[in-house]
Amino acid sequence: MHRLTGLYAITDAALLPGARLLAGAAAAIAGGARLIQYRDKGADRGRRLNEAKTLLRLCRQNNVALIINDDVALAAETGADGVHLGRNDSDARLARQTLGQAAIIGVSCYNEWPRAVSARRGGADYVAFGAFFTSATKPDAVAADKTLLQRAKQELELPVAAIGGITPANGAELLAAGADMLAVIQGVFGRPDIRQAAGEYARLFDLSEPTMKDAI
């Protein structure tokens, strides 16, 4: 069972075209990514199927979860660890029926608390809020407040992902507010050295863990 915590690196077809996808994902994992999300909106299903299967092999070799963005059928066909659902996708209950009880199902909740409650009731394994900062990937994304992270940790009893314009400089404040995962696209895959970029995020989680002295 994969722990839903740590750097959640989301691929981008424009940043990682062709053979760069596998190399980029491998570099992110080497830097400390604990989850990889395959995100590709392209119409070529055969290509997407092959890429997802290739990523799954990489992730299995490294004990990292592979989540498929939006496409429940693709997640089922590849045997991926789970799926991430947006506003216009299948709901968590239907995804669970297709993928089984062991699947990881995440739901984007944007800045909408009722959507998070509904996702919890529907059997989601984690919820995601954002954008918390200006996002290069989705510049028009709605703004989310950090209090959503705090409330989710107190009331939902689910792991929580934060997304949207997150950098190594601002990520720590989201972890302090209650985020379990930092979901990042540009900040990892848009950097010249992907492994180094991933490592900068991964170290935030090391710093956020309580020391033995704090626990006593």
N, C-alpha and C positions, 0 to 999 in steps of 0.2 A: 504494500500500500504506500503510495507516494504522499509525503507530507506537503500540504499546501502552504508553503512558506518559501520566501526567498525571491530572487530575481526571476521574473516571468517575462522571457524574451519573446517578442512577437515578430514573426518574419514579415517581410514586405517584398512583393514581386519586383517593384521598381528598384529597390536597394540591393536585392539579391537575385538578379536574373540568372537563369540557367544553372551552370555548375557552381556558381557562387553561393547558391542556396545552402548546399550541404556544407561547404567550407565555412560559410558564415555561421551556421548553426553549431558546427563543431567548435569553432573559436569561442562562441558565446558560452557553450557548456564548459570548455576548458577554463574560461574566466570565472565560472561559478554560477551560471544560470541553472535553476532547479526545475524549471518548466519551460517548454518550447511550445508556442502556438503557431501552427501553420495557417497563415492568413493569405489567401489568394482569391481574388474575385474573378479571375479569368474564366473564359467560356470553354477552354480546352480541358474537358474533364479527364481525358486520358493522360495528359501531362500532369494534371494535379494529382491524379491517383498514383502515378509513378513517383512523383516527388514526395507525396505523403508516406508512401511505403519506404522510400529511401531514408526519410527523416526518422521514421519509426525504428528502423534498424539501428540507426545512430543513437537514438535515445535509449533504446533497450540496452545497448552496450554500455551505456553510462549511467543507468538507473535514473533517468530523467523522464518526466512525464511528457508525452506528446498530446497536445490538445488541438482539435481541428476547429477552425473558426467557422461558425454558421452552418456547416453542412453535416447534418446528422447521418445522411446516407453515406457520405465519404468516410466519416468516422467509423461507421459500422463495417464498411467494405475493407478498410485498411486494418482494422483491429486496433485503432489508436486508443489511447487511455481515456479519452473523453472528448467533449465538445463544448464550445463556448457559444452561447446564444445571445443574439441582439434583439432589438425591438421587433423586427419583422420576421423572426425565425420561429421555428417550432417551440412550444413551451416545454418546460422541464419535465412534466409528466409524460408527454409523448416521447421525448428524447429518452427517458428512462425505460419506457416500454421497448424501444428499439435497441438500445445499447446494453441494457441489463443493469443489475444492481451494483456491479463493481465499477461501472463507468464514472468518471469525474464529469460532473455537469456544472458549468458556470454560467452565470447570467449577468449581462450588462444592465445596470440599474441607473446609470447616468447620474442625475441629481434627484431621483424619485424614490422616496422612502417607501411608499405603498408598493412599488414594483419589487423592492427587496423583500418585503413581507410576503408578497405573493410567491416570489421565487423560493423562499424558505418553505412555505406551505406546499409548494409543488415538488419538493424534494431536491432542490439544488444543493450542490456540495460547497459552492462558494458564490459570493456575489462580488460585483465590481462596481465601483463608483468613479466618476470623473466626467469631465476633465478638471483637474485641480489647478493646472497652470495652462498657459497658452500652448496649444499643440500644433506642431508643424504638419502632422498627419491629418488632423481634423481641426483646422483653424476656426471653424464655426461651431465647434462642440459646445454644449451647454456647460456652464460653470458649476462645479460642485464645491460644497463647503466641507471643511475637515470635520465638522461636528457630525456628519454622516458616518464617518469612520468610528468615531467614539460611540455613537448610538448603536451602530451595528454590533460592535464588540460587546456592548452591554445587554442587548436585547435579542440578537439573532442566534447566538451560539454557532456561528459559521465563520470559516476563514473569509477574510475580506481582502480584495485586491484594489489598489489605487492605480489610476491611469490618467495620462494626459499631461504632457510637457514635463515629465519628471526627470530630474537631473541628479547627479551625485550631490550637488549642493543643496537641493531642496527636498531630497528624498527622506532625509532623517526626520523631518518634522511630520511627515505622513506616517512613518513607523511609530513615532511617539504618540500620534493621534489614534493609533490602533490598526493600521494596515499590516497585514501578514505578508502580502506580496506587492511588489512594485512591478507593474506591467509597462514595458518599455519597447518602443520600436526604434525611433530615430536615434535616441541616446546610446543605443548599442550598435545597431546595424548601419547607422549613418556616420559612424566614426571610422577613421582610417585603420585603427587597430582595434578590432572587435573584441579580442580577448582582453585587452587592457581595459576597454570601456566596461565590459561586463564585470571585471574584477573590481572596478570602482564602486559599482552598485552592490556587489556581493559583500564588500567590506562593511557597508552600512548595517547589514544584518549582524555581522560579528560584533560591531560596536553597540548595537541595540540590545544584545543579550545580557542579562544581569550577570555580574561576576559572583563568584562564590562568597565574597565578602558581603555583597549586597543581599545575598539570599539568607545570610545568617541573622 
